[in-house]
Amino acid sequence: MLKISPLSRAFNREDFDCGSESLNVFLKSLAFQSQKKATSRTYVLHSEETKRTILGFYTLVVCTVSSEALPEAYAKKYKPNMPGVNLARLGVNTDFQGQGYGAHLMSNALSKVLELSEIAGAAACFVDAKEGARDFYLNYGFIPLSSDANRLFLPIKSIKTLFNT
């Protein structure tokens, strides 16, 4: 059975490899420190059978984005900034890619973004798509920012639609 849990020392970060050096370095060397400093929160996908093995992970960070970077329809509503949550990182261990774990992580991340929007206020989920990952996010309905085609966002209203709430 698959579970998603907050990152802790119980998980083996050293053996994780998602094929992206920057994501690997973050998880192995920076994620736990960032969590201790309260600058981000990282969640890991694991199974009951392989409790210490990280199948994948994602990291969330609270953010604001200047209305100038948003498409015009959103820029008018959110001056001077749109509050949101940045899906700062998402990676799946290469040994487990192609099994739907990325979608599982994305669904969990978006549910946490939706929950946070109801607690503290957030109008969207933002992401900086890595090379080759842009289409993954576009398939969920993410919209490119006017300022950068690889910086995308998904309004809370769209996330609610995904979850039928």
C-alpha positions as CSV (number, residue, x, y, z in Angstrom):
1,M,0.0,0.0,0.0
2,L,1.3,3.5,-0.9
3,K,1.6,6.3,1.6
4,I,2.7,9.9,1.4
5,S,4.3,11.2,4.6
6,P,6.3,14.2,5.7
7,L,10.0,13.8,5.1
8,S,11.8,12.5,8.2
9,R,15.1,10.9,9.1
10,A,13.4,7.5,8.8
11,F,13.6,7.6,5.0
12,N,16.7,6.7,3.0
13,R,17.4,9.8,1.0
14,E,20.9,8.7,-0.1
15,D,19.7,6.1,-2.6
16,F,17.1,8.3,-4.3
17,D,17.7,9.1,-8.0
18,C,15.1,10.7,-10.2
19,G,17.4,11.5,-13.1
20,S,17.7,15.2,-12.2
21,E,20.8,16.1,-10.3
22,S,19.3,19.3,-8.9
23,L,16.3,17.4,-7.5
24,N,18.5,14.6,-6.1
25,V,20.8,17.1,-4.4
26,F,17.9,19.0,-2.9
27,L,16.3,15.8,-1.4
28,K,19.6,14.4,-0.2
29,S,21.2,17.6,1.2
30,L,18.7,20.5,1.6
31,A,15.2,19.2,2.1
32,F,15.5,18.3,5.7
33,Q,17.3,21.5,6.6
34,S,14.7,23.6,4.7
35,Q,12.0,21.8,6.7
36,K,13.7,22.5,10.0
37,K,14.0,26.2,9.1
38,A,10.3,26.2,8.1
39,T,11.1,27.4,4.5
40,S,9.5,24.5,2.8
41,R,7.7,21.2,3.4
42,T,8.7,18.0,1.6
43,Y,6.5,14.9,1.4
44,V,7.7,11.4,0.3
45,L,5.9,8.6,-1.4
46,H,6.7,5.2,0.0
47,S,5.1,1.8,0.4
48,E,4.4,-0.3,3.5
49,E,6.6,-3.0,2.1
50,T,9.7,-0.8,1.5
51,K,9.2,1.7,4.3
52,R,12.6,3.4,4.0
53,T,12.7,3.6,0.2
54,I,11.6,6.9,-1.3
55,L,9.6,6.2,-4.5
56,G,9.0,9.9,-5.1
57,F,8.7,13.3,-3.4
58,Y,7.4,16.8,-3.7
59,T,8.1,20.1,-1.9
60,L,5.7,22.9,-1.2
61,V,6.5,26.6,-0.5
62,V,4.2,29.5,0.2
63,C,4.7,32.3,-2.4
64,T,3.3,35.4,-4.1
65,V,3.6,36.2,-7.8
66,S,3.5,39.7,-9.2
67,S,0.3,40.5,-11.1
68,E,2.5,41.7,-13.9
69,A,3.7,38.2,-14.5
70,L,0.1,36.8,-14.8
71,P,-2.1,36.6,-17.9
72,E,-4.2,39.7,-18.2
73,A,-7.5,38.2,-17.0
74,Y,-5.8,37.2,-13.7
75,A,-3.6,40.3,-13.4
76,K,-6.7,42.5,-13.1
77,K,-8.0,40.5,-10.2
78,Y,-4.8,40.1,-8.2
79,K,-3.0,43.4,-7.8
80,P,-0.3,43.7,-6.8
81,N,0.4,40.0,-6.2
82,M,-1.4,36.7,-6.4
83,P,-0.9,34.6,-3.3
84,G,-0.2,30.9,-3.8
85,V,1.7,27.8,-3.1
86,N,4.7,26.8,-5.2
87,L,5.1,23.2,-6.0
88,A,8.8,23.7,-5.9
89,R,9.9,20.2,-6.6
90,L,8.5,16.9,-7.7
91,G,10.5,13.8,-8.6
92,V,10.0,10.0,-9.0
93,N,12.8,7.6,-8.4
94,T,14.0,6.2,-11.8
95,D,13.3,2.6,-10.6
96,F,9.7,3.5,-10.3
97,Q,9.0,5.9,-13.1
98,G,6.1,5.1,-15.6
99,Q,3.9,3.6,-12.9
100,G,1.7,6.6,-12.2
101,Y,3.5,7.8,-9.1
102,G,4.0,11.3,-10.5
103,A,0.2,11.6,-10.9
104,H,-0.2,10.2,-7.4
105,L,2.2,12.8,-6.0
106,M,0.6,15.6,-8.0
107,S,-2.9,14.7,-6.7
108,N,-1.7,14.7,-3.1
109,A,0.2,18.0,-3.6
110,L,-2.9,19.7,-5.1
111,S,-5.1,18.4,-2.3
112,K,-2.6,20.0,0.2
113,V,-2.7,23.3,-1.8
114,L,-6.5,23.3,-1.7
115,E,-6.5,22.7,2.0
116,L,-4.0,25.5,2.6
117,S,-6.1,27.8,0.5
118,E,-9.0,27.3,2.9
119,I,-6.8,27.8,6.0
120,A,-4.6,30.7,5.0
121,G,-5.6,32.0,1.6
122,A,-4.0,31.0,-1.7
123,A,-5.3,31.7,-5.1
124,A,-3.2,29.2,-7.1
125,C,-0.6,26.6,-7.3
126,F,2.6,27.6,-9.1
127,V,5.3,25.5,-10.6
128,D,8.6,26.1,-12.5
129,A,8.5,23.2,-15.0
130,K,11.8,21.5,-15.5
131,E,13.0,20.6,-19.0
132,G,10.7,17.9,-20.4
133,A,8.1,18.2,-17.6
134,R,6.0,21.1,-19.0
135,D,3.5,18.9,-20.7
136,F,2.9,16.9,-17.5
137,Y,1.7,20.1,-15.8
138,L,-0.2,21.3,-18.9
139,N,-2.2,18.1,-18.8
140,Y,-3.5,19.1,-15.4
141,G,-4.7,22.4,-16.7
142,F,-1.8,24.6,-15.6
143,I,-1.5,27.9,-17.4
144,P,1.8,29.5,-18.5
145,L,2.6,32.9,-17.0
146,S,2.9,35.8,-19.4
147,S,6.4,36.4,-18.2
148,D,7.8,32.8,-18.6
149,A,6.4,29.9,-20.5
150,N,7.9,27.4,-18.1
151,R,6.4,29.1,-15.0
152,L,2.9,27.8,-14.8
153,F,-0.1,28.1,-12.4
154,L,-3.3,26.4,-11.7
155,P,-6.0,28.5,-10.1
156,I,-7.7,27.2,-6.9
157,K,-11.0,27.2,-8.8
158,S,-9.5,24.7,-11.3
159,I,-8.1,22.5,-8.4
160,K,-11.6,22.4,-6.9
161,T,-12.9,21.2,-10.2
162,L,-10.3,18.5,-10.4
163,F,-11.5,17.2,-7.0
164,N,-15.2,17.9,-7.7
165,T,-15.6,20.2,-4.7
